Amino acid sequence: VDGSISAHQGFRILFEGGSRAVLRLSGTGTEGATLRVYLERYVAGPEGLTEDPQHALAPIIAATEDLVGIKARTGRKGPDVIT
């Protein structure tokens, strides 16, 4: 909004069509940090705006997993929190 840039705060994966994944670490130490994953799917609307988020984001979730390998790296089957 204000044009500021924060370097080294994570990374973005941009997909065709305007969807994206943003991954960043959250925490103060080197151990026990939380990996935050933000997923966005662009929909011109209003079509698709009432779709279940997990279903709507499924292709972005799969593509992000293929690229990053979160499950293999962390040994977790899924997220602890979904909002």
C-alpha positions in Angstrom: 0.0 0.0 0.0 2.7 2.5 1.0 5.3 1.2 -1.5 7.7 -0.1 1.2 9.7 -3.3 0.6 10.8 -5.8 3.2 13.6 -8.0 1.9 14.3 -11.6 3.1 10.9 -12.1 4.7 10.0 -15.2 2.7 9.1 -15.9 -0.8 6.2 -15.8 -3.3 5.2 -18.3 -5.9 3.2 -16.6 -8.6 0.9 -18.8 -10.7 -0.7 -18.1 -14.1 -4.1 -16.5 -13.7 -3.1 -14.4 -10.7 -3.1 -17.0 -7.9 -0.1 -17.1 -5.6 1.4 -18.8 -2.5 3.4 -16.9 0.0 5.7 -18.8 2.5 7.5 -17.2 5.4 8.9 -18.2 8.8 7.4 -16.7 11.9 9.1 -16.9 15.3 12.0 -15.4 17.2 14.4 -18.3 17.3 16.1 -20.8 15.0 14.1 -23.7 16.5 10.4 -24.0 16.7 9.7 -21.4 14.1 6.3 -21.6 12.4 6.0 -21.9 8.7 3.2 -19.7 7.5 1.7 -20.5 4.1 -0.7 -18.0 2.5 -2.6 -19.2 -0.5 -4.6 -17.0 -2.8 -6.7 -17.9 -5.8 -7.8 -15.1 -8.1 -11.5 -15.2 -9.1 -12.9 -12.3 -11.1 -16.2 -12.9 -9.3 -18.9 -13.3 -8.4 -18.6 -16.9 -9.8 -16.5 -19.1 -7.5 -16.7 -16.8 -4.5 -18.9 -19.1 -2.6 -16.8 -22.2 -3.3 -15.4 -24.1 -0.3 -11.9 -22.7 0.2 -10.2 -26.1 0.5 -11.7 -27.2 -2.8 -11.0 -23.9 -4.5 -7.4 -23.9 -3.3 -6.7 -27.6 -3.9 -4.7 -27.0 -7.2 -2.6 -24.3 -5.6 -2.0 -26.5 -2.5 -0.9 -29.4 -4.7 1.3 -27.2 -6.9 2.9 -25.6 -3.9 3.6 -29.0 -2.3 5.1 -30.2 -5.6 7.5 -27.2 -5.8 8.4 -26.9 -2.1 7.9 -30.3 -0.6 6.7 -29.2 2.8 5.4 -32.7 3.8 8.7 -34.3 3.0 10.8 -31.6 4.8 8.7 -31.4 7.9 7.2 -35.0 8.2 3.8 -33.4 8.8 0.7 -34.6 6.8 -1.0 -31.3 6.9 -1.3 -27.9 8.7 -2.0 -27.5 12.4 -4.2 -24.5 11.7 -6.3 -23.5 8.7 -8.0 -20.1 8.7 
